[in-house]
Amino acid sequence: MWSRDGRELYFVTATTGKLMAVEIKPGAQFQAGVPKPLFDVRLGSSNPSYDVSADGRFLFATPTESSATVPMTVVLNWPSMLKR
């Protein structure tokens, strides 16, 4: 993912799950700086969904934890209960 100004490239490492940033130097030839780790991310797929806002903040689609199922009560013949 490119920064809005095109001066940084962001990527998530496949091995450590860290979001990295690398400075890209403008010019006729592609020149990249040394990647810097920003923070750990927890992404649920091999194709992570994230974006960078104009002010440099990140938005991530993260997986939710599966919770225990909540029991459901089914009331049969409920209209007969209204007559009481």
C-alpha positions, 0 to 999 in steps of 0.5 A: 500500500502506498502512502498518499504522497507516494513517498512511503510503501507499506507492507505486512511481512509474511513471517512476523506479521509486522506492518513495515514502512519503507521510504521511496526516494523520487527519481528516474531509478527506483530507490528504497530505503531500509524497511522500518517495523511500525507495529504488529498486525493480526490479519485473518487472510493471506490477502490483508485488507488495510488502507492508509488515510491522508493523515497517515493513520491506518485502517485494518479489517481484522477478524473477529473472535468466534464466541460461544453460542448463546442459547435460544428459547423457542416458545411454542403456542405463545398466543395461548399464553396471552389469554391468562 
